[in-house]
Amino acid sequence: MKNFKRMFHKEYKYFLMFGSIAFIGFLLFYLYPIIRTLLLSFTDKTVFSPQSNFIKLENYIYALTKDDLFFKSMKQSFIFAFFSGIFVLITSLILAMLLNSKVKFIGVFRTIYFIPFIIPSFAIGAVYKNLFNPTTGMINKMLGFIGIENVPLWHISPSSALVTMIIISSMGFGVKMLVFLAALQGIPKPLYEFADLEGASKTKQFFKITLPLISPMVFFNIIMITIDGLKSFNLAFVMGNGQGWPSNSTLLFPIYMFMTAFNMPFRLGYAAAMAWIFFLIILALTGMHFFLSRFYVEKDLN
């Protein structure tokens, strides 16, 4: 018994030693910024102001009633997240099913599809910005080569800049594709063999076997795609020169929040209020997804 107590205290000591590192990191880099941001949201704090005044809910009221750019940027973030999310979800599932096939060199194909997603997103955005350049980009050169005269202006036109970003972001299927691929590989093969014997078509097998069995991963990817789409920053920053250019057409909500905090007059208090509104919206959408998941996620997989 004494040896057990001694061993328990020894293990407990090591747990505290190593666990405290993560705990301190959580306090410093997560909990403190959250509390600090919440407190700032009730003030008129700016970068250059030596003091800040407690203004209660004025920042929140102004954002929800008077700030036109708040609603414009929020609307564009929703449009961006919705359409790019649909493309990413469908593309990642299709590619995962293709990469789940038994063909030669399948490992090479999986690596090729995933390599672009280890490159920093800012670099990817810069490459796509050059590809979609209306005058020197490869995309318009190819369109001109096949006889299209009125080539799109892509990201330099207010009417097509957001669409261009949606097209580019729809290529961001890497991690979601791997999630689907792992789920597909976990489906027992005898289920498909039995379905073939029963004469079920590939389409019927997909909707009766594949989709129900990977539905938990569909739910997981929908959550991740929604959050990633709404908080998308890097691509919009590169394509819009960090200012929503042209004419605020690429002004997603994270970009507007960044501009509010770090452009003149550096309104940190108002940007903090915007961040909390944004957090509550994402939290509500996540809760909605959890509620809707009961209608399409297969709970009993046995």
MIDOSE-1310 file (N, C-alpha, C; in nm, 2 decimals, decimal comma, always signed):
residues 302
mknf	+0,08/-0,12/+0,00/+0,00/+0,00/+0,00/+0,09/+0,13/+0,00; +0,20/+0,12/+0,08/+0,28/+0,24/+0,08/+0,35/+0,26/-0,05; +0,39/+0,14/-0,11/+0,45/+0,15/-0,25/+0,36/+0,21/-0,35; +0,23/+0,17/-0,34/+0,13/+0,23/-0,43/+0,11/+0,38/-0,41
krmf	+0,11/+0,42/-0,28/+0,09/+0,56/-0,26/+0,21/+0,64/-0,30; +0,33/+0,58/-0,28/+0,45/+0,65/-0,33/+0,46/+0,66/-0,48; +0,41/+0,56/-0,55/+0,41/+0,56/-0,69/+0,30/+0,65/-0,74; +0,19/+0,66/-0,67/+0,08/+0,75/-0,71/+0,13/+0,90/-0,70
hkey	+0,20/+0,93/-0,59/+0,24/+1,07/-0,57/+0,35/+1,10/-0,68; +0,43/+1,00/-0,71/+0,54/+1,02/-0,81/+0,47/+1,05/-0,95; +0,38/+0,97/-0,99/+0,31/+0,99/-1,11/+0,23/+1,12/-1,11; +0,17/+1,16/-1,00/+0,10/+1,28/-0,99/+0,19/+1,40/-1,00
kyfl	+0,31/+1,39/-0,95/+0,41/+1,49/-0,96/+0,45/+1,52/-1,11; +0,48/+1,41/-1,18/+0,51/+1,42/-1,32/+0,39/+1,48/-1,40; +0,27/+1,44/-1,37/+0,16/+1,49/-1,43/+0,15/+1,64/-1,42; +0,17/+1,69/-1,30/+0,17/+1,83/-1,27/+0,28/+1,91/-1,34
mfgs	+0,40/+1,84/-1,35/+0,51/+1,91/-1,41/+0,49/+1,93/-1,56; +0,44/+1,82/-1,63/+0,42/+1,83/-1,77/+0,29/+1,90/-1,81; +0,18/+1,87/-1,73/+0,05/+1,93/-1,76/+0,05/+2,08/-1,73; +0,13/+2,12/-1,64/+0,13/+2,27/-1,61/+0,18/+2,35/-1,73
iafi	+0,26/+2,29/-1,81/+0,31/+2,36/-1,93/+0,20/+2,40/-2,02; +0,11/+2,30/-2,05/+0,00/+2,33/-2,14/-0,10/+2,42/-2,07; -0,12/+2,40/-1,93/-0,21/+2,48/-1,86/-0,17/+2,63/-1,86; -0,04/+2,65/-1,83/+0,00/+2,79/-1,83/-0,01/+2,85/-1,97
gfll	+0,02/+2,77/-2,08/+0,01/+2,82/-2,21/-0,14/+2,85/-2,24; -0,23/+2,77/-2,19/-0,37/+2,80/-2,21/-0,41/+2,93/-2,14; -0,36/+2,95/-2,02/-0,40/+3,07/-1,95/-0,34/+3,20/-2,02; -0,22/+3,19/-2,07/-0,15/+3,31/-2,12/-0,20/+3,34/-2,26
fyly	-0,22/+3,24/-2,34/-0,24/+3,26/-2,49/-0,39/+3,24/-2,53; -0,47/+3,19/-2,44/-0,61/+3,17/-2,48/-0,71/+3,24/-2,38; -0,70/+3,20/-2,25/-0,79/+3,26/-2,15/-0,77/+3,41/-2,13; -0,65/+3,45/-2,12/-0,62/+3,59/-2,09/-0,67/+3,68/-2,21
piir	-0,63/+3,64/-2,34/-0,68/+3,72/-2,45/-0,83/+3,72/-2,46; -0,90/+3,61/-2,43/-1,05/+3,61/-2,43/-1,10/+3,71/-2,33; -1,05/+3,70/-2,21/-1,10/+3,80/-2,11/-1,07/+3,94/-2,14; -0,95/+3,96/-2,19/-0,90/+4,10/-2,23/-0,99/+4,15/-2,34
tlll	-1,02/+4,07/-2,44/-1,10/+4,11/-2,55/-1,24/+4,15/-2,51; -1,30/+4,07/-2,42/-1,43/+4,10/-2,36/-1,43/+4,23/-2,29; -1,33/+4,25/-2,21/-1,33/+4,38/-2,13/-1,31/+4,50/-2,23; -1,23/+4,48/-2,33/-1,20/+4,59/-2,43/-1,33/+4,62/-2,51
sftd	-1,42/+4,52/-2,53/-1,54/+4,55/-2,61/-1,63/+4,64/-2,54; -1,62/+4,67/-2,42/-1,71/+4,77/-2,35/-1,64/+4,90/-2,33; -1,53/+4,92/-2,40/-1,46/+5,05/-2,39/-1,44/+5,12/-2,52; -1,39/+5,24/-2,52/-1,35/+5,31/-2,65/-1,20/+5,31/-2,67
ktvf	-1,14/+5,21/-2,63/-0,99/+5,20/-2,63/-0,94/+5,21/-2,78; -0,84/+5,29/-2,80/-0,76/+5,29/-2,92/-0,61/+5,27/-2,89; -0,53/+5,26/-2,99/-0,39/+5,23/-2,97/-0,32/+5,35/-2,90; -0,36/+5,47/-2,94/-0,29/+5,59/-2,90/-0,35/+5,65/-2,77
spqs	-0,46/+5,60/-2,73/-0,53/+5,66/-2,61/-0,46/+5,61/-2,48; -0,41/+5,70/-2,40/-0,35/+5,65/-2,27/-0,46/+5,59/-2,18; -0,58/+5,64/-2,19/-0,69/+5,58/-2,11/-0,80/+5,55/-2,19; -0,89/+5,46/-2,14/-1,01/+5,42/-2,21/-1,13/+5,44/-2,12
nfik	-1,24/+5,47/-2,18/-1,37/+5,49/-2,10/-1,46/+5,38/-2,11; -1,53/+5,34/-2,01/-1,63/+5,24/-2,01/-1,75/+5,29/-2,07; -1,79/+5,24/-2,19/-1,91/+5,29/-2,26/-2,02/+5,19/-2,27; -2,02/+5,09/-2,19/-2,12/+4,99/-2,18/-2,14/+4,91/-2,31
leny	-2,26/+4,92/-2,37/-2,29/+4,84/-2,49/-2,29/+4,92/-2,62; -2,22/+5,04/-2,61/-2,23/+5,13/-2,73/-2,16/+5,07/-2,85; -2,05/+5,00/-2,83/-1,98/+4,94/-2,95/-2,07/+4,83/-3,02; -2,14/+4,75/-2,94/-2,23/+4,65/-2,99/-2,35/+4,72/-3,06
iyal	-2,41/+4,82/-3,00/-2,52/+4,89/-3,06/-2,49/+4,95/-3,19; -2,37/+5,02/-3,19/-2,32/+5,08/-3,31/-2,30/+4,98/-3,43; -2,24/+4,87/-3,39/-2,22/+4,76/-3,49/-2,35/+4,71/-3,55; -2,45/+4,69/-3,47/-2,57/+4,63/-3,51/-2,68/+4,72/-3,57
tkdd	-2,65/+4,85/-3,55/-2,76/+4,95/-3,60/-2,70/+5,05/-3,69; -2,58/+5,09/-3,69/-2,53/+5,20/-3,77/-2,41/+5,17/-3,86; -2,34/+5,06/-3,84/-2,23/+5,04/-3,92/-2,26/+4,96/-4,05; -2,27/+5,03/-4,16/-2,30/+4,96/-4,29/-2,20/+4,86/-4,33
lffk	-2,07/+4,89/-4,31/-1,97/+4,80/-4,35/-1,97/+4,67/-4,27; -2,02/+4,68/-4,15/-2,03/+4,56/-4,06/-2,12/+4,46/-4,13; -2,24/+4,51/-4,18/-2,33/+4,42/-4,24/-2,29/+4,37/-4,38; -2,22/+4,46/-4,45/-2,17/+4,43/-4,58/-2,07/+4,32/-4,57
smkq	-1,97/+4,34/-4,48/-1,86/+4,24/-4,47/-1,92/+4,11/-4,41; -2,02/+4,11/-4,32/-2,08/+3,99/-4,27/-2,15/+3,92/-4,38; -2,23/+3,99/-4,46/-2,30/+3,93/-4,57/-2,21/+3,86/-4,67; -2,10/+3,93/-4,70/-2,00/+3,87/-4,80/-1,93/+3,75/-4,74
sfif	-1,91/+3,75/-4,61/-1,85/+3,63/-4,54/-1,94/+3,51/-4,55; -2,07/+3,54/-4,53/-2,17/+3,43/-4,54/-2,18/+3,37/-4,68; -2,18/+3,46/-4,78/-2,19/+3,42/-4,92/-2,06/+3,34/-4,95; -1,95/+3,39/-4,91/-1,82/+3,32/-4,94/-1,82/+3,18/-4,87
affs	-1,86/+3,18/-4,74/-1,85/+3,05/-4,67/-1,95/+2,95/-4,72; -2,07/+2,99/-4,76/-2,17/+2,90/-4,81/-2,13/+2,84/-4,94; -2,10/+2,92/-5,04/-2,07/+2,86/-5,17/-1,93/+2,79/-5,18; -1,83/+2,85/-5,12/-1,70/+2,78/-5,12/-1,71/+2,65/-5,03
gifv	-1,80/+2,65/-4,93/-1,81/+2,53/-4,85/-1,88/+2,42/-4,92; -1,98/+2,45/-5,00/-2,04/+2,35/-5,08/-1,94/+2,29/-5,18; -1,87/+2,37/-5,25/-1,77/+2,32/-5,34/-1,66/+2,23/-5,27; -1,61/+2,28/-5,16/-1,51/+2,20/-5,09/-1,57/+2,07/-5,04
lits	-1,69/+2,07/-4,99/-1,75/+1,94/-4,94/-1,77/+1,84/-5,05; -1,82/+1,89/-5,16/-1,84/+1,79/-5,27/-1,71/+1,75/-5,33; -1,62/+1,84/-5,36/-1,49/+1,81/-5,42/-1,41/+1,71/-5,33; -1,41/+1,74/-5,20/-1,33/+1,65/-5,11/-1,39/+1,51/-5,11
lila	-1,52/+1,50/-5,11/-1,58/+1,37/-5,11/-1,56/+1,29/-5,24; -1,57/+1,36/-5,35/-1,55/+1,29/-5,48/-1,40/+1,24/-5,49; -1,31/+1,33/-5,45/-1,16/+1,30/-5,46/-1,13/+1,18/-5,36; -1,19/+1,19/-5,25/-1,17/+1,08/-5,15/-1,21/+0,95/-5,20
mlln	-1,33/+0,95/-5,27/-1,38/+0,82/-5,33/-1,29/+0,77/-5,44; -1,23/+0,87/-5,52/-1,14/+0,83/-5,63/-1,01/+0,77/-5,57; -0,96/+0,84/-5,46/-0,83/+0,79/-5,40/-0,85/+0,67/-5,32; -0,97/+0,63/-5,29/-1,00/+0,51/-5,22/-1,00/+0,38/-5,31
skvk	-0,99/+0,41/-5,44/-0,99/+0,30/-5,54/-0,86/+0,22/-5,54; -0,87/+0,10/-5,58/-0,76/+0,01/-5,59/-0,69/+0,02/-5,73; -0,60/+0,12/-5,74/-0,53/+0,13/-5,87/-0,38/+0,14/-5,84; -0,30/+0,13/-5,94/-0,16/+0,13/-5,92/-0,12/+0,28/-5,89
figv	-0,01/+0,28/-5,81/+0,05/+0,41/-5,76/-0,06/+0,50/-5,69; -0,15/+0,44/-5,62/-0,25/+0,53/-5,56/-0,19/+0,61/-5,45; -0,08/+0,56/-5,38/-0,01/+0,64/-5,28/+0,05/+0,77/-5,34; +0,10/+0,76/-5,47/+0,16/+0,87/-5,53/+0,05/+0,98/-5,56
frti	-0,07/+0,93/-5,61/-0,18/+1,03/-5,63/-0,22/+1,10/-5,51; -0,23/+1,02/-5,40/-0,27/+1,08/-5,27/-0,17/+1,19/-5,23; -0,05/+1,16/-5,24/+0,06/+1,26/-5,21/+0,05/+1,38/-5,30; +0,03/+1,36/-5,43/+0,02/+1,48/-5,52/-0,10/+1,57/-5,48
yfip	-0,21/+1,51/-5,45/-0,33/+1,59/-5,42/-0,31/+1,67/-5,29; -0,23/+1,61/-5,19/-0,22/+1,67/-5,06/-0,10/+1,77/-5,05; +0,00/+1,76/-5,13/+0,12/+1,84/-5,12/+0,09/+1,99/-5,12; +0,00/+2,04/-5,21/-0,03/+2,19/-5,21/-0,08/+2,24/-5,08
fiip	-0,13/+2,16/-4,99/-0,19/+2,21/-4,86/-0,09/+2,22/-4,75; +0,04/+2,18/-4,78/+0,14/+2,21/-4,68/+0,21/+2,34/-4,71; +0,18/+2,40/-4,82/+0,24/+2,53/-4,85/+0,16/+2,64/-4,78; +0,23/+2,74/-4,73/+0,16/+2,85/-4,66/+0,05/+2,92/-4,74
sfai	-0,06/+2,95/-4,68/-0,18/+3,00/-4,76/-0,15/+3,13/-4,82; -0,07/+3,21/-4,76/-0,04/+3,34/-4,82/+0,03/+3,32/-4,95; +0,12/+3,22/-4,96/+0,19/+3,19/-5,08/+0,10/+3,14/-5,19; +0,00/+3,06/-5,15/-0,10/+3,00/-5,24/-0,18/+3,12/-5,30
gavy	-0,22/+3,21/-5,21/-0,30/+3,33/-5,25/-0,23/+3,41/-5,35; -0,10/+3,43/-5,33/-0,02/+3,51/-5,43/-0,01/+3,44/-5,56; +0,01/+3,31/-5,56/+0,02/+3,23/-5,69/-0,12/+3,25/-5,76; -0,23/+3,23/-5,69/-0,36/+3,24/-5,76/-0,38/+3,38/-5,81
knlf	-0,34/+3,48/-5,74/-0,36/+3,62/-5,78/-0,29/+3,64/-5,91; -0,17/+3,58/-5,93/-0,10/+3,59/-6,06/-0,17/+3,51/-6,17; -0,22/+3,40/-6,13/-0,28/+3,31/-6,23/-0,41/+3,38/-6,29; -0,48/+3,45/-6,20/-0,60/+3,52/-6,24/-0,58/+3,66/-6,28
nptt	-0,46/+3,70/-6,29/-0,44/+3,84/-6,34/-0,50/+3,86/-6,48; -0,58/+3,96/-6,50/-0,66/+3,97/-6,63/-0,57/+3,99/-6,75; -0,45/+4,05/-6,73/-0,36/+4,08/-6,85/-0,25/+3,98/-6,86; -0,19/+3,94/-6,76/-0,07/+3,85/-6,77/-0,10/+3,71/-6,71
gmin	-0,21/+3,69/-6,65/-0,24/+3,56/-6,59/-0,26/+3,44/-6,69; -0,22/+3,32/-6,65/-0,23/+3,21/-6,74/-0,38/+3,17/-6,77; -0,47/+3,20/-6,67/-0,61/+3,16/-6,70/-0,67/+3,24/-6,82; -0,65/+3,37/-6,82/-0,70/+3,45/-6,93/-0,63/+3,42/-7,06
kmlg	-0,50/+3,39/-7,05/-0,43/+3,35/-7,17/-0,49/+3,22/-7,23; -0,52/+3,13/-7,15/-0,58/+3,00/-7,20/-0,72/+3,03/-7,26; -0,80/+3,12/-7,19/-0,93/+3,15/-7,24/-0,92/+3,22/-7,38; -0,82/+3,31/-7,39/-0,80/+3,37/-7,52/-0,75/+3,28/-7,63
figi	-0,67/+3,18/-7,59/-0,62/+3,08/-7,68/-0,74/+3,00/-7,74; -0,84/+2,97/-7,67/-0,95/+2,89/-7,72/-1,06/+2,98/-7,79; -1,03/+3,11/-7,80/-1,12/+3,20/-7,88/-1,21/+3,29/-7,80; -1,20/+3,29/-7,67/-1,29/+3,38/-7,59/-1,22/+3,52/-7,58
envp	-1,30/+3,62/-7,64/-1,24/+3,75/-7,65/-1,27/+3,84/-7,52; -1,39/+3,84/-7,47/-1,42/+3,92/-7,35/-1,39/+3,83/-7,23; -1,26/+3,83/-7,19/-1,21/+3,75/-7,08/-1,25/+3,82/-6,95; -1,28/+3,75/-6,84/-1,32/+3,81/-6,71/-1,21/+3,89/-6,66
lwhi	-1,25/+3,99/-6,58/-1,15/+4,07/-6,50/-1,11/+4,02/-6,37; -1,18/+3,91/-6,33/-1,15/+3,84/-6,21/-1,14/+3,93/-6,08; -1,03/+3,93/-6,01/-1,02/+3,99/-5,88/-1,01/+4,14/-5,89; -0,99/+4,20/-6,01/-0,98/+4,35/-6,01/-1,11/+4,42/-6,04
spss	-1,22/+4,34/-6,06/-1,35/+4,39/-6,09/-1,44/+4,37/-5,96; -1,51/+4,48/-5,91/-1,59/+4,46/-5,80/-1,71/+4,36/-5,82; -1,75/+4,34/-5,94/-1,86/+4,24/-5,97/-1,81/+4,10/-5,97; -1,68/+4,07/-5,98/-1,64/+3,93/-5,99/-1,53/+3,90/-5,89
alvt	-1,49/+3,99/-5,81/-1,38/+3,96/-5,71/-1,42/+3,86/-5,61; -1,54/+3,87/-5,56/-1,58/+3,77/-5,46/-1,60/+3,63/-5,52; -1,65/+3,63/-5,64/-1,67/+3,50/-5,71/-1,53/+3,44/-5,74; -1,43/+3,52/-5,77/-1,30/+3,47/-5,79/-1,24/+3,41/-5,66
miii	-1,26/+3,47/-5,55/-1,22/+3,41/-5,42/-1,29/+3,28/-5,39; -1,42/+3,27/-5,43/-1,49/+3,15/-5,40/-1,43/+3,04/-5,49; -1,40/+3,07/-5,61/-1,34/+2,97/-5,70/-1,21/+2,92/-5,65; -1,13/+3,01/-5,60/-1,00/+2,97/-5,55/-1,01/+2,89/-5,42
ssmg	-1,09/+2,94/-5,33/-1,11/+2,87/-5,21/-1,17/+2,73/-5,22; -1,24/+2,71/-5,33/-1,30/+2,57/-5,35/-1,19/+2,47/-5,37; -1,07/+2,51/-5,40/-0,96/+2,42/-5,41/-0,90/+2,37/-5,27; -0,95/+2,43/-5,17/-0,90/+2,40/-5,03/-0,96/+2,27/-4,97
fgvk	-0,95/+2,16/-5,04/-1,01/+2,04/-5,00/-0,92/+1,94/-4,93; -0,79/+1,97/-4,91/-0,69/+1,87/-4,87/-0,73/+1,80/-4,74; -0,74/+1,87/-4,63/-0,76/+1,80/-4,50/-0,90/+1,73/-4,50; -1,00/+1,80/-4,56/-1,13/+1,74/-4,56/-1,13/+1,61/-4,64
mlvf	-1,05/+1,61/-4,75/-1,04/+1,49/-4,83/-0,98/+1,38/-4,75; -0,88/+1,40/-4,67/-0,82/+1,30/-4,59/-0,92/+1,25/-4,49; -1,00/+1,33/-4,43/-1,10/+1,29/-4,33/-1,20/+1,19/-4,40; -1,25/+1,23/-4,52/-1,34/+1,14/-4,59/-1,27/+1,01/-4,63
laal	-1,14/+1,02/-4,67/-1,07/+0,90/-4,71/-1,05/+0,80/-4,60; -1,02/+0,85/-4,48/-1,01/+0,77/-4,36/-1,14/+0,70/-4,33; -1,25/+0,78/-4,34/-1,39/+0,72/-4,32/-1,42/+0,61/-4,42; -1,39/+0,64/-4,54/-1,42/+0,54/-4,65/-1,34/+0,41/-4,63
qgip	-1,22/+0,42/-4,58/-1,14/+0,30/-4,56/-1,18/+0,22/-4,44; -1,26/+0,28/-4,36/-1,32/+0,21/-4,24/-1,44/+0,13/-4,27; -1,50/+0,15/-4,39/-1,62/+0,07/-4,43/-1,59/-0,07/-4,46; -1,65/-0,17/-4,40/-1,63/-0,31/-4,43/-1,65/-0,34/-4,58
kply	-1,56/-0,40/-4,65/-1,58/-0,44/-4,79/-1,69/-0,54/-4,81; -1,71/-0,63/-4,72/-1,82/-0,73/-4,75/-1,96/-0,67/-4,77; -1,98/-0,55/-4,72/-2,11/-0,48/-4,74/-2,13/-0,45/-4,89; -2,02/-0,41/-4,96/-2,03/-0,38/-5,10/-2,04/-0,51/-5,18
efad	-1,97/-0,61/-5,13/-1,98/-0,74/-5,20/-2,12/-0,80/-5,20; -2,18/-0,79/-5,08/-2,32/-0,84/-5,06/-2,41/-0,75/-5,15; -2,39/-0,62/-5,15/-2,48/-0,54/-5,24/-2,46/-0,57/-5,39; -2,34/-0,61/-5,43/-2,32/-0,65/-5,57/-2,40/-0,77/-5,60
lega	-2,40/-0,87/-5,51/-2,47/-0,99/-5,52/-2,62/-0,97/-5,53; -2,67/-0,87/-5,46/-2,81/-0,83/-5,46/-2,85/-0,75/-5,58; -2,75/-0,71/-5,66/-2,78/-0,63/-5,78/-2,79/-0,49/-5,76; -2,75/-0,43/-5,65/-2,76/-0,29/-5,62/-2,66/-0,21/-5,71
sktk	-2,71/-0,10/-5,77/-2,63/-0,02/-5,85/-2,53/+0,06/-5,76; -2,43/+0,12/-5,83/-2,33/+0,20/-5,76/-2,39/+0,32/-5,69; -2,49/+0,38/-5,75/-2,56/+0,49/-5,69/-2,63/+0,45/-5,57; -2,70/+0,34/-5,58/-2,78/+0,29/-5,46/-2,68/+0,25/-5,35
qffk	-2,57/+0,19/-5,38/-2,47/+0,16/-5,28/-2,42/+0,28/-5,21; -2,40/+0,39/-5,29/-2,35/+0,52/-5,23/-2,45/+0,57/-5,13; -2,58/+0,57/-5,16/-2,68/+0,64/-5,07/-2,72/+0,54/-4,96; -2,71/+0,41/-4,98/-2,76/+0,32/-4,88/-2,64/+0,27/-4,79
itlp	-2,52/+0,27/-4,84/-2,41/+0,21/-4,76/-2,31/+0,32/-4,73; -2,25/+0,38/-4,83/-2,14/+0,48/-4,81/-2,18/+0,60/-4,73; -2,28/+0,67/-4,78/-2,32/+0,80/-4,72/-2,36/+0,78/-4,57; -2,45/+0,68/-4,54/-2,48/+0,66/-4,40/-2,36/+0,63/-4,31
lisp	-2,27/+0,55/-4,36/-2,16/+0,51/-4,27/-2,05/+0,62/-4,25; -2,04/+0,71/-4,35/-1,95/+0,82/-4,33/-2,02/+0,95/-4,29; -2,15/+0,94/-4,25/-2,22/+1,06/-4,21/-2,16/+1,13/-4,09; -2,10/+1,06/-3,99/-2,04/+1,14/-3,88/-1,92/+1,23/-3,93
mvff	-1,85/+1,18/-4,04/-1,74/+1,26/-4,09/-1,80/+1,37/-4,18; -1,91/+1,35/-4,24/-1,98/+1,46/-4,32/-2,01/+1,57/-4,22; -2,07/+1,53/-4,11/-2,10/+1,63/-4,00/-1,98/+1,71/-3,96; -1,87/+1,63/-3,93/-1,75/+1,69/-3,88/-1,69/+1,79/-3,99
niim	-1,69/+1,75/-4,11/-1,64/+1,84/-4,22/-1,73/+1,96/-4,24; -1,86/+1,94/-4,22/-1,95/+2,06/-4,24/-1,92/+2,16/-4,13; -1,89/+2,12/-4,01/-1,86/+2,21/-3,90/-1,73/+2,28/-3,93; -1,63/+2,20/-3,97/-1,50/+2,26/-4,00/-1,50/+2,36/-4,12
itid	-1,57/+2,32/-4,22/-1,58/+2,40/-4,34/-1,66/+2,53/-4,31; -1,76/+2,53/-4,23/-1,83/+2,65/-4,19/-1,74/+2,74/-4,11; -1,67/+2,69/-4,02/-1,59/+2,78/-3,94/-1,47/+2,83/-4,02; -1,41/+2,75/-4,10/-1,30/+2,79/-4,19/-1,34/+2,90/-4,29
glks	-1,46/+2,88/-4,34/-1,51/+2,98/-4,44/-1,54/+3,11/-4,38; -1,60/+3,11/-4,26/-1,64/+3,24/-4,20/-1,52/+3,31/-4,15; -1,42/+3,24/-4,10/-1,30/+3,31/-4,05/-1,19/+3,32/-4,15; -1,22/+3,30/-4,28/-1,12/+3,31/-4,38/-1,05/+3,45/-4,39
fnla	-0,92/+3,45/-4,38/-0,85/+3,58/-4,38/-0,74/+3,59/-4,48; -0,66/+3,49/-4,49/-0,54/+3,50/-4,57/-0,56/+3,53/-4,72; -0,66/+3,45/-4,78/-0,69/+3,47/-4,92/-0,74/+3,60/-4,95; -0,84/+3,65/-4,86/-0,90/+3,78/-4,88/-0,80/+3,89/-4,86
fvmg	-0,71/+3,87/-4,77/-0,61/+3,97/-4,74/-0,52/+3,99/-4,87; -0,47/+3,88/-4,93/-0,39/+3,88/-5,04/-0,46/+3,94/-5,16; -0,58/+3,88/-5,19/-0,65/+3,92/-5,31/-0,70/+4,07/-5,30; -0,73/+4,12/-5,18/-0,79/+4,25/-5,17/-0,69/+4,35/-5,11
ngqg	-0,56/+4,32/-5,11/-0,45/+4,40/-5,07/-0,47/+4,45/-4,92; -0,54/+4,36/-4,84/-0,56/+4,39/-4,70/-0,66/+4,50/-4,67; -0,73/+4,55/-4,78/-0,83/+4,66/-4,76/-0,96/+4,63/-4,83; -0,99/+4,51/-4,87/-1,12/+4,48/-4,93/-1,13/+4,53/-5,07
wpsn	-1,01/+4,56/-5,13/-1,01/+4,61/-5,27/-1,06/+4,50/-5,37; -1,13/+4,54/-5,48/-1,17/+4,68/-5,51/-1,31/+4,71/-5,46; -1,33/+4,83/-5,41/-1,46/+4,88/-5,37/-1,52/+4,79/-5,26; -1,44/+4,74/-5,17/-1,49/+4,65/-5,06/-1,56/+4,52/-5,11
stll	-1,53/+4,48/-5,23/-1,59/+4,36/-5,28/-1,53/+4,23/-5,22; -1,40/+4,24/-5,17/-1,34/+4,13/-5,11/-1,33/+4,15/-4,95; -1,41/+4,24/-4,90/-1,41/+4,28/-4,76/-1,49/+4,17/-4,68; -1,42/+4,07/-4,65/-1,48/+3,97/-4,56/-1,48/+4,02/-4,41
fpiy	-1,56/+3,96/-4,33/-1,56/+4,02/-4,19/-1,43/+4,02/-4,11; -1,35/+3,91/-4,12/-1,22/+3,91/-4,05/-1,13/+4,03/-4,11; -1,14/+4,06/-4,23/-1,06/+4,17/-4,29/-1,11/+4,30/-4,23; -1,24/+4,32/-4,23/-1,29/+4,44/-4,17/-1,26/+4,46/-4,02
mfmt	-1,26/+4,35/-3,95/-1,22/+4,35/-3,81/-1,07/+4,39/-3,79; -0,99/+4,33/-3,88/-0,85/+4,36/-3,88/-0,82/+4,51/-3,91; -0,89/+4,56/-4,02/-0,88/+4,70/-4,05/-0,92/+4,79/-3,94; -1,03/+4,76/-3,87/-1,08/+4,84/-3,76/-0,98/+4,85/-3,65
afnm	-0,91/+4,74/-3,62/-0,82/+4,74/-3,51/-0,68/+4,80/-3,54; -0,64/+4,78/-3,67/-0,50/+4,81/-3,70/-0,48/+4,92/-3,81; -0,59/+4,98/-3,85/-0,58/+5,10/-3,94/-0,63/+5,22/-3,86; -0,59/+5,34/-3,90/-0,64/+5,46/-3,83/-0,79/+5,46/-3,82
pfrl	-0,85/+5,49/-3,71/-0,78/+5,54/-3,58/-0,76/+5,43/-3,48; -0,74/+5,30/-3,53/-0,70/+5,19/-3,44/-0,80/+5,17/-3,33; -0,92/+5,14/-3,36/-1,03/+5,13/-3,26/-1,03/+4,98/-3,21; -0,95/+4,96/-3,11/-0,94/+4,83/-3,05/-1,07/+4,79/-2,98
gyaa	-1,13/+4,88/-2,91/-1,25/+4,85/-2,84/-1,37/+4,80/-2,93; -1,38/+4,88/-3,04/-1,49/+4,84/-3,13/-1,45/+4,71/-3,20; -1,33/+4,69/-3,24/-1,29/+4,56/-3,30/-1,31/+4,44/-3,21; -1,29/+4,47/-3,08/-1,31/+4,36/-2,98/-1,46/+4,32/-2,97
amaw	-1,55/+4,43/-2,98/-1,69/+4,40/-2,98/-1,73/+4,32/-3,11; -1,67/+4,36/-3,22/-1,70/+4,29/-3,34/-1,66/+4,14/-3,33; -1,54/+4,12/-3,27/-1,49/+3,98/-3,25/-1,59/+3,90/-3,17; -1,65/+3,96/-3,07/-1,74/+3,88/-2,98/-1,87/+3,86/-3,05
iffl	-1,92/+3,95/-3,13/-2,04/+3,93/-3,21/-2,01/+3,81/-3,31; -1,90/+3,82/-3,37/-1,86/+3,71/-3,47/-1,85/+3,58/-3,40; -1,80/+3,57/-3,28/-1,79/+3,45/-3,20/-1,93/+3,39/-3,17; -2,02/+3,48/-3,13/-2,15/+3,43/-3,10/-2,23/+3,38/-3,22
iila	-2,20/+3,45/-3,34/-2,26/+3,40/-3,46/-2,21/+3,26/-3,50; -2,08/+3,24/-3,49/-2,02/+3,11/-3,52/-2,07/+3,00/-3,42; -2,08/+3,04/-3,29/-2,13/+2,95/-3,19/-2,28/+2,91/-3,22; -2,36/+3,01/-3,27/-2,50/+2,98/-3,30/-2,51/+2,88/-3,42
ltgm	-2,43/+2,91/-3,52/-2,43/+2,82/-3,64/-2,38/+2,68/-3,61; -2,28/+2,67/-3,52/-2,23/+2,54/-3,48/-2,34/+2,46/-3,40; -2,41/+2,54/-3,32/-2,53/+2,47/-3,25/-2,64/+2,43/-3,34; -2,66/+2,51/-3,45/-2,76/+2,47/-3,55/-2,72/+2,35/-3,62
hffl	-2,59/+2,34/-3,65/-2,54/+2,22/-3,72/-2,56/+2,09/-3,63; -2,53/+2,11/-3,50/-2,55/+2,00/-3,41/-2,70/+1,95/-3,41; -2,79/+2,05/-3,41/-2,93/+2,02/-3,41/-2,97/+1,95/-3,54; -2,92/+2,00/-3,65/-2,96/+1,94/-3,78/-2,90/+1,80/-3,80
srfy	-2,78/+1,78/-3,73/-2,71/+1,65/-3,76/-2,80/+1,53/-3,72; -2,90/+1,55/-3,63/-2,98/+1,43/-3,59/-3,06/+1,38/-3,71; -3,08/+1,46/-3,81/-3,16/+1,42/-3,93/-3,08/+1,35/-4,04; -2,95/+1,36/-4,03/-2,87/+1,29/-4,14/-2,75/+1,21/-4,09
vekd	-2,71/+1,22/-3,96/-2,60/+1,15/-3,91/-2,65/+1,01/-3,86; -2,59/+0,91/-3,91/-2,63/+0,77/-3,87/-2,57/+0,74/-3,73; -2,65/+0,72/-3,63/-2,59/+0,70/-3,49/-2,55/+0,56/-3,47; -2,64/+0,46/-3,52/-2,61/+0,32/-3,50/-2,54/+0,27/-3,62
ln	-2,41/+0,25/-3,61/-2,33/+0,20/-3,72/-2,30/+0,05/-3,71; -2,36/-0,02/-3,62/-2,33/-0,16/-3,60/-2,43/-0,24/-3,69
